[in-house]
Amino acid sequence: MREFVFTVTYKQGADDLMDVFISNPDLYARTLSCYATPRTMWRVDEVSGPEAALAEYDTAVAGLSRCSNLRGMGGCEIDWQHEVLEERPGRRVIYSKQSEDGGCRSIPYLVAHYLSDGVLFRAEQQRDEYVWRILAADSAAMSDVYDEIDRHLRDGLSLSFDRVERAPGWTGHSTPAPTDLPAEQRTALRLAVEYGYYEQPRQHSLQDIAEAEGIPTSTLQYRLNAAEGRLARRFLQTDRDGDRADPAPRMTGQSD
């Protein structure tokens, strides 16, 4: 088995919902469950982030249900319905049903069409990227999917594709997802990475980062230490108890 990765990058203004992710770097969404045929997709997504970002997300999602002219990444018209299954501070769980009309469809529909059964999917949204990770047989032919999407991609979107020799993250032994961390700890980690705190040699100190972002150094240090400790404990736990770790989110494909 091999992982195939499609990454769709959105320009600001190309998509109302992705604009919310672009404007809120700490907002993150991932599929918990997903099922697709060549025409319809049913999915459950977990969305996490600061409350202000989630409020923007809630507004955008509500607007999608009222919009009569939604377009998929391939330009097809979309019929979209949703229901909020869980709402609590820092987290939303959203069920949605989405159908695309004739024309060039989006990635999950095309994979269901060309490969039929036997594939698993995961999807993530953060910043300007919408990433689809596909677990399929080594011999799976993804070129038709890529070519069709690339030919019909909407304005303001770009597509990249990668084949990963191994399939990391599908065994339940992977590191925690971003949703496992509180929003302020996730922000501290993101800033540390962006400012090169973990680089060798270190590009910026915590004091540099705190001053640049207007955060007390002690607060940033506390949040970063808490995040690192949480990740380390989770990593060791999944390493010891891998057999009990949650399985990777699943998506199955079915052709008509």
N, C-alpha and C positions, 0 to 999 in steps of 0.2 A: 504493500500500500504506500501511497505517496500523497503529500499535501500539495494542492494547487491553490495559489493565492491570487485573487483578483482584487486590485485596489482601485477604487474610483475616487478621484480627487475633484472636489467642488470649488469653484470660484465663488466668492461672496456675491450674493444676489441671484445665483442660479437655482436655488431651491430654498423655500421658506424654512423647512425643518432643519436642513443642514446649516443654514445661517445661524440658527440658535447654537449649534455645536461650535461653529467657527467663532462666534462672539463669546463663548464660554468654554475655555480650554479644559476646565475641570469637569465638564459634563461628559458622561460616558454611558454608552448603551451596548448591550450584548444580548444575543438570542439565548433564551433558556430552552426553547423548544420550537421546532419549525417543520412544516410539512408542505410540500409543493407538488403540483401537477403542472403541465405546460400552460395552464390558464389561470390557476388560482393558488394562492399561498395563505396558509394559516400559521400564525406564529405568536409566541409569547416572548416579550422583551423585558429585561430588567434595565432600568435607567437610574443612574445615581449621580449626585453632584450637590453643589450648594443650593440652598432653598431658592435663592433668587433665580438661578439658572433653571431649576426645575419649574418654577412658575412660568418662565418664558416658554419652556418646553410644553407645559400643559396648554398654554394659550395656542401655540402653534399646532399641536395635535388636534385640539378642538376645531381649529380652523380647517384642517384637512377634511374632516367629516362633512363640513358644510360646502366645500369647494366642488364645483361641478366640472372643473377643467384641469384635474390633476394629470401630470405626465410622469411616466416612469423614466428610468435612465436612458432607455432606448427610444423614447418619444411616444410610446403608446399611452392612450387614455387609461386612467386607473379608476376603478370603483373601490373605495376604501372605507372600511368600517372598523370601529375599535371600542373597547371597553376597558376601563381601569379596574384591574383585579385587586390591586393593593396600593394604598397610598399612605406613606408615613414619612417622617422627616428624613430627608436625604435619599429617598428611594421611591421609585414607582415600578409597578409591574403592569404591563400593558398587553392585552390580547388584541390582535388585529386580524382581519380578513381582507385580502387584497386581490382583485382580479384585473387583468390587463386585456384590452381588446386586441384586435388584429394589428399586425405590423411587427416591428422589432421589439421583442420583450426584454425584460431585465434578466440579470444573471441567473437567479434560481430557476426561472421558468425555462430558459434555454438549456440549462444543464439537465433538468428533468426531461426535456424533449430529446436531447441528443444521447444522454447516457441512461435514461430510464432508471430502474432500481439499482441499489447497491452503492449509493453515495451518501455521505454525511456532510452536513454543512455547519459552519459557525459564522456569525456575522457580528461585526463590531462597528460602532460609529464613535468617532472622537475627532475634535477639531474639524479639518476639512476633508477627512478621509472616511470612506465607507468601505470596509474590508470584508470580503467573502473568502473564507477558508474552506476548501473542499477536500475531503478525504476520499480518495478513489483508487482504483487499481492502477498499478504502474503503467499499464497499457492504455489507460483512458485517454481518448483523443479530445483535448480541450480546444484545439485550434479552431474548430467550427464555431464554438461559443465565443471565443475571443474575436474572431474575424467579424462575426455578425454584430456583436456589441460595438466594436470599434468603428464599423462602417456607419452605424446609425446613432452614435452617442450624441446626446443633446448638447447644444451650445453651453459652454461654461463648465463642462465636465471633461476629464481626461482619464485614460485607463492605462494601468500597468499590470503585468502578469508575471508570476514567478512560479517555478517548480522547486519544491523543497525535497531533497533526496530522502530525508527521514520525515516522520510525521510527529513533531513535538507537540505536547499539550493535549493529546487525545487519550492518554492512558489513565488520567486521574492523578498522576504524580506531579503535575505542574505546579508552579508557584501560584499564589492567590491572584484572582482577578482584581482589577482596580476597585470593583464594587465591594470588596472585603475590607476596604479602608475607609474611615470617615473622610469627608470631603476636605477638611483642613489638613489632615495628614497626607492625603493624596496631592494637595497643592504644594505642600512642603517638599515632597519627593520630586514633583515635576520641576519646581524651581531649582532644586539642587542639581538635577540632571541638566537643565537648560543652561545653568551658569557654570557648568563644568566642575562642580564640587567633587565629583567622583573620578574625574580624569587624573591621569598621572603624567606630568605633575598637575596638581590641583590648580585650576584656573582662577577660582574665586573662593574666598573664605565665607563662612556663614555670616560673619559681620558685614562683608561686602554685599551679600545677597539681601540681608535684612535691611540695610540702608537703602539699597536700590529699590526695594519693594515697599518701603515704609512699614516694616514689621519689626517689633522689638526682637533683638537678637535672641533673648532668652525664650521668647515664644516660638520662634522658628526652630531653635535647638530642641525644645521640648517636643514639638510636633514631629520633627524629623526622627528623633530618638524613638518616639512612640511607634512611628511607622516602621522603622527598621527592626525594632523588637518584634512587632507583630508579624512582619514578613519572615523573620528568622524562625520564630516559633512555629509558624504555619509550615514553612519549608521542612523543618525537622519532623513535624508531625506527619506530613504527607509522605516523607521519606520512610518513616517507620511503619506507617499504617496505610500504605498505598492501596491495599486491597479494600479499605473502607472509604477511600476518597470518593467524592462525587464524580460520576462519569461525565465526560465532555457533553455539552449540549448537543442535541441530535436533530438532524434534519434528514428526511428521506425524500427521494424523488420518485415520481411515477409518471409514466407517459400515458397519453390517451390511447 
